[in-house]
Amino acid sequence: MKIKNLLLCICFFFISNNSFADSPLTSTPFYKGYLDIAIIKNAAKSNGTITEQQLEYLTETKNPIAIKLALINSLGWNTKGKTNASEYSSYLFEKQPQLNYKNFINKASAEELICYAYLKAMDDYFNVKSASVFATIAMRKAPNSYSIHLIGTLIHIQGVKAKNWCAIYTKMNQVRTNKKLKSDFKPNSVATIFSYADVYKEYCK
């Protein structure tokens, strides 16, 4: 019985490690490149639950999208799940009454959509189907935004199966080589993301 339990523990250990190692959303702490910004520095020290101050920052149109996404990244993830996305949408709808759950995906701006998509993906990184839909629309609405395409693609490659690990590299590399995208991300934060994605180049034959 002891041997059986030991084997189960070992199996669980490897499964857990593999799931984290092959999870783009949980393996790219690019917010560290933005720790010189107070709101991100404070968020990184929190328990990951979004605050009203952070919601105000995310919904203020004049704030740079790269910093907004770094803020979301700094809030991290939780295996038990979070509700930051719903907190964000509720706050946004109060601030902009013309938006609601029915028209959000069509009428929201690209930045609002990618913030919601990224929050939703980080809330439950085991299931990003819905987040991917919002990310796709955001990318279509902002064809030249490096930040939006970088994080949108990061959401898309979450959960790629082992037999398709090459796609992690190729899809991220498409963002890196897309000359139509206007870079607005800190270089060291970009490096954090691609240092993860580039590991998967070896799976491309």
C-alpha positions in Angstrom: 0.0 0.0 0.0 2.8 2.4 0.9 4.5 1.7 -2.5 1.3 2.3 -4.3 0.8 5.6 -2.5 4.4 6.6 -3.3 3.9 5.9 -7.0 0.7 8.0 -7.0 2.5 10.9 -5.4 5.3 10.6 -8.0 2.9 10.6 -10.8 1.1 13.6 -9.4 4.4 15.4 -9.1 5.3 14.9 -12.7 1.8 15.7 -14.0 1.8 18.9 -11.9 5.2 20.0 -13.1 4.4 19.3 -16.7 1.2 21.2 -16.6 3.0 24.3 -15.3 6.0 23.9 -17.6 3.7 23.8 -20.6 1.4 26.6 -19.5 2.3 29.9 -21.3 0.0 31.9 -19.0 1.6 30.8 -15.8 5.2 30.6 -17.1 5.7 34.2 -18.3 6.0 36.7 -15.4 6.8 39.6 -17.7 5.4 42.1 -15.2 8.8 42.1 -13.6 10.0 44.4 -16.3 7.5 47.0 -15.1 8.2 46.9 -11.3 9.4 50.5 -11.5 5.7 51.5 -11.9 4.0 51.8 -8.5 0.6 50.2 -9.3 2.4 47.1 -10.7 4.8 46.9 -7.8 1.9 47.0 -5.3 -0.2 44.5 -7.3 2.7 42.1 -7.3 2.7 42.1 -3.5 -1.1 41.5 -3.3 -3.0 38.3 -3.1 -4.1 38.5 -6.7 -7.6 39.9 -6.1 -8.2 43.0 -8.2 -8.8 46.3 -6.4 -10.8 49.3 -7.2 -7.7 51.3 -7.9 -6.5 48.6 -10.3 -9.9 48.5 -12.0 -9.8 52.3 -12.4 -6.4 52.0 -14.0 -7.4 49.3 -16.4 -10.6 51.1 -17.5 -8.9 54.5 -18.0 -8.4 54.9 -21.8 -5.3 57.2 -21.5 -3.2 54.5 -19.7 -0.9 52.5 -22.0 -2.1 49.1 -22.9 1.3 47.4 -22.3 1.2 48.6 -18.6 -2.4 47.4 -18.3 -1.5 44.0 -19.4 1.6 43.9 -17.2 -0.7 44.8 -14.3 -3.0 41.8 -15.1 0.1 39.6 -15.3 1.3 40.8 -11.9 -2.0 39.7 -10.3 -1.0 36.2 -11.2 -3.2 33.1 -11.2 -4.7 30.7 -8.8 -5.4 27.0 -9.3 -8.7 27.4 -7.4 -9.8 30.1 -9.9 -10.5 33.9 -9.5 -13.2 36.3 -10.5 -11.2 39.3 -11.7 -12.7 39.3 -15.2 -16.3 39.7 -13.9 -15.1 42.4 -11.5 -13.6 44.2 -14.4 -16.6 43.9 -16.7 -19.0 45.1 -13.9 -16.8 48.1 -13.2 -16.5 48.9 -16.9 -20.2 48.7 -17.5 -20.9 51.1 -14.6 -18.3 53.5 -16.1 -19.6 53.1 -19.6 -23.4 52.4 -19.5 -23.5 52.0 -23.2 -21.8 48.7 -22.8 -23.4 45.5 -21.4 -22.9 41.8 -21.5 -24.9 41.4 -24.7 -23.0 44.0 -26.8 -19.6 43.9 -25.1 -17.8 41.7 -27.6 -19.0 43.9 -30.5 -18.9 47.4 -29.1 -16.0 47.3 -26.7 -12.6 48.6 -27.8 -9.7 46.3 -28.6 -8.0 47.3 -25.4 -11.1 46.6 -23.3 -11.5 43.2 -24.9 -7.9 42.1 -24.5 -7.9 43.2 -20.8 -11.1 41.2 -20.2 -9.7 38.2 -22.2 -6.4 38.2 -20.3 -8.2 38.5 -16.9 -10.5 35.7 -17.8 -7.7 33.5 -19.0 -5.7 34.1 -15.8 -8.9 33.5 -13.7 -9.1 30.0 -15.1 -6.0 29.0 -17.1 -7.3 25.4 -17.5 -10.2 26.7 -19.7 -9.4 29.6 -22.0 -11.9 28.9 -24.9 -14.0 31.9 -24.1 -11.0 34.1 -23.4 -9.5 33.1 -26.7 -12.7 34.3 -28.5 -12.4 37.7 -26.9 -8.7 37.8 -27.6 -9.3 37.1 -31.3 -11.8 39.9 -31.7 -9.4 42.3 -29.9 -6.6 41.4 -32.3 -8.9 41.9 -35.3 -9.8 45.4 -34.0 -6.2 46.3 -33.4 -4.2 44.8 -36.3 -1.1 46.9 -35.5 -1.0 46.6 -31.7 2.1 44.6 -30.6 0.8 44.3 -27.0 -2.6 43.1 -28.0 -1.3 40.5 -30.5 1.5 39.4 -28.1 -0.9 38.7 -25.2 -3.7 37.5 -27.5 -1.4 34.9 -28.9 -0.2 33.9 -25.5 -3.8 33.1 -24.6 -4.3 31.2 -27.8 -1.4 28.9 -27.3 -2.4 28.0 -23.7 -3.1 24.3 -23.4 -1.5 23.3 -26.7 -1.2 19.5 -26.7 2.2 17.9 -26.5 2.0 16.6 -30.1 1.6 20.3 -31.3 4.2 22.0 -29.1 5.9 23.3 -32.2 2.9 25.7 -32.5 3.9 27.4 -29.2 7.1 28.6 -31.0 5.7 29.2 -34.4 2.7 31.3 -33.3 4.7 33.4 -31.0 7.4 33.8 -33.6 4.8 35.1 -36.0 4.2 38.0 -33.6 7.9 38.6 -33.2 8.5 38.8 -37.0 5.3 40.7 -37.9 6.6 44.1 -39.1 3.1 45.6 -39.1 3.0 45.5 -35.3 4.1 48.6 -33.5 6.3 47.6 -30.6 5.1 49.2 -27.3 6.4 46.5 -24.8 9.5 46.8 -22.7 12.3 44.8 -24.3 13.1 42.8 -21.1 9.4 41.9 -20.7 9.3 40.7 -24.3 12.5 38.7 -23.6 10.7 36.9 -20.7 7.9 35.8 -23.0 10.1 34.7 -25.9 12.6 32.9 -23.6 9.7 30.6 -22.7 8.3 30.2 -26.3 11.7 29.7 -27.9 12.2 26.5 -25.8 9.6 24.8 -28.1 11.6 25.5 -31.3 13.2 22.1 -30.9 9.8 20.4 -31.5 9.6 21.9 -34.9 10.9 19.5 -37.5 
